[in-house]
C-alpha cells in the first residue's frame, strides 16, 4: 500500500476511533475509510487477476477449487495499531453464493455457520441485488461467490477500559483491485464480519452482512459515491431484508442537529440514524408502489453523479416532478410532525415508523416570544410554541438567518409553521413562509382549533455535486433569531438586539445568575481562544492545498480555504470585541491570556498568530490614546516581547 493510502487510512481510522465512544454501544463501519483510500483508483480500468495475467503473458497455474477445511491467509486491518496484518482462516462452508471462513483460533459452531450461509444465499444476496443492483461478478477472482470472513476485528473494543464501541464489519474496495494497484488486496469480493463482541447467531449480525453487501454493490456502480448517501442505502438494506430498524435511530433522537451531507465526526452514530430515516423517507415518498420504490432505489445507486445531484438525476429518470431540495425540507418537518394524512403523505413515514418523532430543541411556554439559536448545514431545528395566548389571532412571525457564502455558493433557509392538535383529531396544517434575503416577516392567523404549534428552521447547502461536500464540511452552524407574535412593525434585526439585551438584564437580577454570567464569560473566553487557534491552523492547512490536485479537488480546496478564512475573520472580530468590552470595564483577562500564549509560543506559531496580534495592538493603541492604563500595560507586555526577539 502506498504512503498516500496509508496516510488517508490513518487519518480516517483516528477519526472513527475518536467518534465511536460518543455512543455507548456504537457500531462503526470502516467501509468508507477504504473507499477514500481507493478513490484515486476508481478512475482507472478495472480488470480481473486472470485478465491481468493474460496481458502480462504470465503462465497460468491450475487453481484448486475451494473446499471446506481449506486454510487461507488474508490481509486485514488493525484499527488499534493503524496497520495491516495477516491472519489465517479456515473455510467452514461453501454456499450457493458464498464462501464462509472463520479466523483460526476463533470459535463459531457449525450450526451458526450454516445459518449464516442460508441467510446470505436465500435472503440477503437476492434481496440486496434486487433492491440495489449487482456486485461485480464474477469479479476480480473470476468466481461469482462472495467470501465472508468472520474474525475479531482489532478495533479497541474493551469494556474493562470503558470502550464499548466496535467495528461491526466492513467492505474493503481495495480487494477488488489487483495487487499491482493495491498491494494488500486479497483479490476477492469479500466482506469482513466481526465476531467480538458481535454475536454471529443474532439477527443484528445478519443486518451487518446486508449493510456491507450493499456497499459492495454500490461500489460496483458508483465507487465515488459520497459517504452519507452510500451509508443511507446500506442502512436501508437490513430493513429491506427483514431485520428491522437500526439501533442508531436512537442516537439520532438524542442528537438531531446533525449535518447530514458532511458525515462529520462529532456524532457519527447519530448520522447513521439520520441517513437511515432519510433513505426510508425519500424512497417511500418518491414511489407509489413497491415496484417503483425498487426502481428508484436502483436508480440512486446507479447514478455516477454523487450526493444530492445524483438524487435529482434519479428523480428525473423516475419521471416525476420533485427535487432533493423539496424532499429535504419536507423530510425535516416529517421528523417532528410524522403525520402522513396531508399533502399526499409528504410529512410522515407511514405505519412502519408511525411512532418516530424528534423532540423540538426549543420550547416556548407562552407567546409572544423571541429567541435565538443556530442550526448546522443540511439540518433543521424546531421551536415548539404554546399557542394558547394567540389562538384565533393574527400575529407576526419573524426570522433572520445567517448567510454563509463563498464567491459562488451560499446556504439557504426554509421556514415552516406547523399547526396540529394533540389528540390528532384535526388534520395538521403546514405553512412554508416566504424567505427573502435570509429573512421572514410574515403575518399569519393562528387557527383556534389547534393546541400545538411548531416553527421548523431548515438550513440547506448547495446541491452542486462538485461543491456539496466541501461546503457542507466547512460551513459550520448558521445563527438565527426568531420572534412569534406581536405586531408586524419593526424588523428582525431589532428582534436579535432586544433578545440579547433581555438575556443580559435577566442575568444580573440575582447573585446566582450573576455567578452564572461570570462562569459563562470564562467559558466564552476559553472557547474563543480555542477557536482562534483551531481556525488559524485550519486556514493555514487549507491555504497549503490551494491549486493542488485535479480540477474537482482544486474546487473543494478553494471552498475550504474561503470558508475557513471567513470563520477566522469572524472569530477574530469576536475576540477583539471581547477585548474592547473588558478594557471598558478595567479588565484584561482575555487579552492577557492571548498575549501570554503568544509570548510563550515558538517562532513558527508566532508567525501564524502575527495577524491577530497586529489587530490586537491597533485596538490597544487606540484605547491607550483614550487614557486606558490597562491598554498601556498590555502594550508594554507586547513591546517587551518584541524587544527580546530583536
HELIX and SHEET records of a PDB file:
HELIX    1   1 UNK A    3  UNK A   20  1                                  18    
HELIX    2   2 UNK A   31  UNK A   37  1                                   7    
HELIX    3   3 UNK A   39  UNK A   43  5                                   5    
HELIX    4   4 UNK A   49  UNK A   56  1                                   8    
HELIX    5   5 UNK A  110  UNK A  119  1                                  10    
HELIX    6   6 UNK A  120  UNK A  124  3                                   5    
HELIX    7   7 UNK A  125  UNK A  132  1                                   8    
HELIX    8   8 UNK A  159  UNK A  161  5                                   3    
HELIX    9   9 UNK A  173  UNK A  176  5                                   4    
HELIX   10  10 UNK A  203  UNK A  221  1                                  19    
HELIX   11  11 UNK A  227  UNK A  240  1                                  14    
HELIX   12  12 UNK A  249  UNK A  254  1                                   6    
HELIX   13  13 UNK A  268  UNK A  286  1                                  19    
HELIX   14  14 UNK A  290  UNK A  302  1                                  13    
HELIX   15  15 UNK A  307  UNK A  318  1                                  12    
HELIX   16  16 UNK A  324  UNK A  337  1                                  14    
HELIX   17  17 UNK A  343  UNK A  345  5                                   3    
HELIX   18  18 UNK A  351  UNK A  353  5                                   3    
HELIX   19  19 UNK A  465  UNK A  474  1                                  10    
HELIX   20  20 UNK A  492  UNK A  507  1                                  16    
HELIX   21  21 UNK A  511  UNK A  544  1                                  34    
HELIX   22  22 UNK A  551  UNK A  584  1                                  34    
HELIX   23  23 UNK A  589  UNK A  599  1                                  11    
HELIX   24  24 UNK A  603  UNK A  625  1                                  23    
HELIX   25  25 UNK A  629  UNK A  645  1                                  17    
SHEET    1   A 7 UNK A  27  UNK A  29  0                                        
SHEET    2   A 7 UNK A 166  UNK A 170  1                                        
SHEET    3   A 7 UNK A 190  UNK A 194 -1                                        
SHEET    4   A 7 UNK A 146  UNK A 151  1                                        
SHEET    5   A 7 UNK A  98  UNK A 103  1                                        
SHEET    6   A 7 UNK A  83  UNK A  94 -1                                        
SHEET    7   A 7 UNK A  71  UNK A  78 -1                                        
SHEET    1   B 5 UNK A 362  UNK A 364  0                                        
SHEET    2   B 5 UNK A 379  UNK A 385  1                                        
SHEET    3   B 5 UNK A 452  UNK A 460 -1                                        
SHEET    4   B 5 UNK A 412  UNK A 420 -1                                        
SHEET    5   B 5 UNK A 429  UNK A 433 -1                                        
SHEET    1   C 4 UNK A 369  UNK A 375  0                                        
SHEET    2   C 4 UNK A 478  UNK A 484 -1                                        
SHEET    3   C 4 UNK A 394  UNK A 401 -1                                        
SHEET    4   C 4 UNK A 439  UNK A 445 -1                                        
END                                                                             
